[in-house]
Amino acid sequence: MRFDEKRVTLKDGRTAVLRTAEPEPEVAQTLIDYMVQTAEETPFLLRYPDEIHYTIESETAFLENAVADPRIIMMTVMVDGEAAGCASVNPVGGVRRIRHRGSLAIALKRKYWGLGIGSKVIGYLSELAQAAGYEQLELGVIEGNDRAKSLYEKCGFTETGKQVDAIRYDDGTYADEILMIRKLTGKE
Ligand SMILES: CC(C)(COP(=O)(O)OP(=O)(O)OC[C@H]1O[C@@H](n2cnc3c(N)ncnc32)[C@H](O)[C@@H]1OP(=O)(O)O)[C@@H](O)C(=O)NCCC(=O)NCCS
C-alpha cells in the first residue's frame, strides 16, 4: 500500500521522513545496500550478509507487489537524504482465521540507533496497520537484543513465549526467539 509521508523530529533535532518504499530502481539499490549493511552490523537479524542475493530487478518487483497490496506496508526512513532504515508490516497469512494478524519488522543502520527513530516508526506503522484492518501486531526478537526488546515494550508489546533455539549461528551456538504481541484493538 501507499501511505502519506510523515516527518518526525529525532532526539538530536534532525528530521526523519517516513515514506512508502517506491518500486524504483534507485530505491531498490538503496534497500539492497541497506540490507547488506544491517546484516553486517548486527547479529540479531535472520540473514548473514552473504545470504542477500537480491537484484535491482527482483527488489523492484518485490516493491511493486508491496505497493499494490493493501495489507503490505513497506516504509523507508530517510535522514538527510540517506536511507537510515526500513520497517514493514506484512500479513501473517491470507486466510480468514489469521487475517487479523500482522507481522512487524524493523532494522536501522547502526549510526541511526538511539535517536528515537524506532519509537516513531512503530507508532506510525501501528496507526497504518490499524487503518488497514489489522487487530494485532506480532514479532520475534532474538534473545540478547535488549535495545529492540526495550523499544517494543515501550511501544506496548508484551512477551507471549519463546521459540527455543530458533537461531543457529555459524559457530554452532543457538539463541531463542522471544515472541511478542501488541493488540491494536484496545483489548488485551
Ligand atoms: C532495534 C532498533 C530498531 C531500535 O531502534 P532505535 O531507533 O535505536 O530505538 P529508539 O531510540 O526509539 O528506542 C530504543 C530504546 O531502547 C533503550 N535502549 C537502548 N539500548 C538499550 C539496551 N542495551 N538495553 C535496554 N534498553 C536499551 C533506549 O534507551 C530507548 O529507550 P528510550 O527512548 O526510552 O531512551 C535498532 O537498534 C536496530 O535497527 N537494530 C538492529 C536491527 C534489529 O535488531 N532490529 C530488530 C529485530 S527484532
The ligand as an SDF file (V2000), in Angstrom:
LIG
                    3D

 48 50  0  0  0  0  0  0  0  0999 V2000
   16.1940   -2.1980   17.4520 C   0  0  0  0  0  0  0  0  0  0  0  0
   16.2060   -0.8390   16.7650 C   0  0  0  0  0  0  0  0  0  0  0  0
   15.1480   -0.8350   15.6610 C   0  0  0  0  0  0  0  0  0  0  0  0
   15.8730    0.2390   17.7970 C   0  0  0  0  0  0  0  0  0  0  0  0
   15.7150    1.4730   17.1380 O   0  0  0  0  0  0  0  0  0  0  0  0
   16.1210    2.8510   17.8600 P   0  0  0  0  0  0  0  0  0  0  0  0
   15.7170    3.9540   16.9710 O   0  0  0  0  0  0  0  0  0  0  0  0
   17.5170    2.7650   18.2860 O   0  0  0  0  0  0  0  0  0  0  0  0
   15.1200    2.7940   19.0890 O   0  0  0  0  0  0  0  0  0  0  0  0
   14.6870    4.0240   19.9870 P   0  0  0  0  0  0  0  0  0  0  0  0
   15.8120    5.0030   20.0680 O   0  0  0  0  0  0  0  0  0  0  0  0
   13.3600    4.5440   19.5230 O   0  0  0  0  0  0  0  0  0  0  0  0
   14.4120    3.3030   21.3730 O   0  0  0  0  0  0  0  0  0  0  0  0
   15.2830    2.3580   21.9080 C   0  0  0  0  0  0  0  0  0  0  0  0
   15.0500    2.3340   23.4150 C   0  0  0  0  0  0  0  0  0  0  0  0
   15.8210    1.2870   23.9890 O   0  0  0  0  0  0  0  0  0  0  0  0
   16.6410    1.8140   25.0180 C   0  0  0  0  0  0  0  0  0  0  0  0
   17.9030    1.0950   24.9830 N   0  0  0  0  0  0  0  0  0  0  0  0
   18.9930    1.3830   24.2690 C   0  0  0  0  0  0  0  0  0  0  0  0
   19.9560    0.4740   24.4860 N   0  0  0  0  0  0  0  0  0  0  0  0
   19.4570   -0.4060   25.3510 C   0  0  0  0  0  0  0  0  0  0  0  0
   19.9580   -1.5640   25.9640 C   0  0  0  0  0  0  0  0  0  0  0  0
   21.1920   -2.0250   25.6960 N   0  0  0  0  0  0  0  0  0  0  0  0
   19.1620   -2.2450   26.8280 N   0  0  0  0  0  0  0  0  0  0  0  0
   17.9130   -1.8130   27.0810 C   0  0  0  0  0  0  0  0  0  0  0  0
   17.3790   -0.6980   26.5240 N   0  0  0  0  0  0  0  0  0  0  0  0
   18.1420   -0.0150   25.6710 C   0  0  0  0  0  0  0  0  0  0  0  0
   16.8360    3.2430   24.6700 C   0  0  0  0  0  0  0  0  0  0  0  0
   17.1600    3.9800   25.8310 O   0  0  0  0  0  0  0  0  0  0  0  0
   15.4920    3.6240   24.0770 C   0  0  0  0  0  0  0  0  0  0  0  0
   14.5340    3.9390   25.0690 O   0  0  0  0  0  0  0  0  0  0  0  0
   14.2350    5.4880   25.4640 P   0  0  0  0  0  0  0  0  0  0  0  0
   13.7950    6.1870   24.1930 O   0  0  0  0  0  0  0  0  0  0  0  0
   13.1470    5.3790   26.4710 O   0  0  0  0  0  0  0  0  0  0  0  0
   15.5010    6.0240   25.9780 O   0  0  0  0  0  0  0  0  0  0  0  0
   17.6070   -0.5220   16.1620 C   0  0  0  0  0  0  0  0  0  0  0  0
   18.5330   -0.5280   17.2000 O   0  0  0  0  0  0  0  0  0  0  0  0
   18.0370   -1.5070   15.0880 C   0  0  0  0  0  0  0  0  0  0  0  0
   17.6810   -1.3470   13.9440 O   0  0  0  0  0  0  0  0  0  0  0  0
   18.8250   -2.5430   15.4730 N   0  0  0  0  0  0  0  0  0  0  0  0
   19.3670   -3.5080   14.5160 C   0  0  0  0  0  0  0  0  0  0  0  0
   18.3030   -4.3760   13.8530 C   0  0  0  0  0  0  0  0  0  0  0  0
   17.4180   -5.0280   14.8610 C   0  0  0  0  0  0  0  0  0  0  0  0
   17.8540   -5.5540   15.8870 O   0  0  0  0  0  0  0  0  0  0  0  0
   16.1110   -4.9980   14.5510 N   0  0  0  0  0  0  0  0  0  0  0  0
   15.1000   -5.6070   15.3940 C   0  0  0  0  0  0  0  0  0  0  0  0
   14.9720   -7.0380   15.0820 C   0  0  0  0  0  0  0  0  0  0  0  0
   13.7180   -7.7800   16.1340 S   0  0  0  0  0  0  0  0  0  0  0  0
  1  2  1  0
  2  3  1  0
  2  4  1  0
  2 36  1  0
  4  5  1  0
  5  6  1  0
  6  7  2  0
  6  8  1  0
  6  9  1  0
  9 10  1  0
 10 11  2  0
 10 12  1  0
 10 13  1  0
 13 14  1  0
 14 15  1  0
 15 16  1  0
 15 30  1  0
 16 17  1  0
 17 18  1  0
 17 28  1  0
 18 19  1  0
 18 27  1  0
 19 20  2  0
 20 21  1  0
 21 22  1  0
 21 27  2  0
 22 23  1  0
 22 24  2  0
 24 25  1  0
 25 26  2  0
 26 27  1  0
 28 29  1  0
 28 30  1  0
 30 31  1  0
 31 32  1  0
 32 33  2  0
 32 34  1  0
 32 35  1  0
 36 37  1  0
 36 38  1  0
 38 39  2  0
 38 40  1  0
 40 41  1  0
 41 42  1  0
 42 43  1  0
 43 44  2  0
 43 45  1  0
 45 46  1  0
 46 47  1  0
 47 48  1  0
M  END
$$$$
